[in-house]
């Protein structure tokens, strides 16, 4: 049976908050022309939608997404309850399929290319290439009729999922912006005599790291945020919109007089990072052999060997890192929050080209973005068994843990999670914080632009080989930038980075001309 939310009114208010500022979205004329319907057309299609969705023919729709467990214990029960909700509005039922992370990209690529049964798929790949190969169904003519709530909820961000005048996916509600920050152990920070609000820039961070080195010589003052990266891999996050292979634009470029495509590695900002990384490495602030380290940051914290890292942060990072590391972690924003095409369309739900009834598939996805009961089922599972609710907050029942629970999906997979319950470990007012974080982010001058890499495939491969050789050691300060950085950029030129810049500039100019 459907379980009604005690906090339905609050969640509705949060969803309304998500929509704030939608009218400020910058849509190209072509996008508007392709996506907008006239009032008369909308009225006509609205009338047709009921007969399309409730036609007496129950369509089975295969819904595929990634997860750590391909066969959770409560999958059938969740599927049955989801189908009960679906049946009230659509003559359809879903068949759920989870593919484990390690096999997900290969298996879904095979499903898309082979044309086998597939109706709704979660994508973390290049939508331009998937669309160009004819693997995705363009939904711009259907979405406002068959998924109107999903469209309204994500309208500000949906422009990032268009290309060539067609809409190929629905972005999910999450940290759609990106920002860098300083994450560190709360207990050590307090012991050193600092509070989070004392740390506002890299000079403040260096002061803290120096003191940590003096008081706790057994700790690495700073570790890399991710494997195979330098400790400053995220130093310039928020300064550029990097589209591919280090090529992109300065985030402050003013589109009113044109946009200049650049090699972001050959800039003063990147040089500043390289010099500071070298300086901090020489002073012993960085973990030795960071670029070849095979231990995750969470395990380094858990083993009492690390104090901090500089990486991506968003509302909820502190809670997430605390849970994963077993240490209380403080998250301190340093860089600015920015939003780009890739930060939005990195994760989205799409309709494959082989879907035989895209109208019904869209109507099912619409529930994931608008129906609280459907959202809670998909994210948390069966109420009373997989989760319980107290004061509008979900948590595990007594005796149930993340290892033993029969169902669960992460927020960023779940369409519009803000229509469902928050989880007990989420920050207070988590959805409002996500909305503020996204809505206040600085928009890239290339927001809505998707680069077609067809003409530069060989250059991208060659540049990848060069960046694999230099990028991590420069961003970890393992090499003197006075000699290594010029050498890096010279090899990028030899690999063809100027060809990418020229090709992208042409596409950017054309895109701007059509806005």
Secondary structure by P-SEA (a helix, b strand, c coil): cbbbbcaaaaaaaaaaaaacccccccccaaaaaaccccaaaaaaaaaaaaaaaaccbbbbbbbbbbcccccccaaaaaaaaaaaaaaacccbbbbbbbbcccaaaaaaaaaaaacccccbbbbcccaaaaaaaccccccccccccccaaaaaacccccccccccccccccccccccccbbbbbbbaaaaaaacccccccccaaaaaaaaaaaaaaccccccccccccccccccccccccccccccccccccccccccbbbbccccccaaaaaaaaaaaaaaaacccccccccccccaaaaaaaccccccccccccaaaaaaaaacccbbbbbbcbbbbbcccccccbbbbbccccccaaaaaaaaaaaaccaaaaaaaccccccccccccccbbbbccccccccccccccccccccccccccccccccaaaaaaaaaaaaccccccccccccccccaaaaaaaaaaaaacaaaaaacccccccaaaaaaaaaaaacaaaaaaaaaaaaaaaaaac
